[in-house]
Amino acid sequence: MLIIVLMLFVSYLFYRTKSYSFLLLLPIIAFAGFSVINYATPKEIDPEIKSAGLFLIEQPTVVEFMSPSCMACIYSRPTVSAMKKMYENKVKFMSINVKESGSMELVRKYNVRSTPTFIMFSSDGEEITRFSGLARSKIMQSNIEMIIEN
């Protein structure tokens, strides 16, 4: 944004003074701006950014927030187990027990309001989709295919 403002200001100075020396500044400003942008753009995402300091995501990941006393969580186990077997080498599955005191930070960070909640992350660590409630194989399979494509 600053580069554009500088270029507009130099153009305005040329318009007001009709001095061609200001026009020589335009390519210099443009080159400097694009050099800074290319330097500031990371080549790969930092692992700390990917994990946000909580858990490292290196491949497409499905995180299940569950409770051992939750009936929907218990009924979802066969579907989740089938998906684990089906996507064994393609997708990482994680299960987080919301009753444990150490998981409360994750529950707050990811705004989990009910169990089970499934959050699906791309290999870049970006949340792609989420759903709560009983895991249905068709819904879960389509969501997993979506995170594999991203």
Buried (B, 14 or more C-beta within 10 A) or exposed (E): EEBEEBBEEBBEBBEEEEEEEBEEBBEEBBEEBEEEEEEEEEEEEEEEEBEEEEBEBEEBBBBBBBBEEBEBBEEBBEBBEBBBEEBEEEBBBEBBBBEEEEBEEBBEEBEBEEBBBBBBBBBBBEBBBBBBEEBEEEBBBEBBEBBBEE
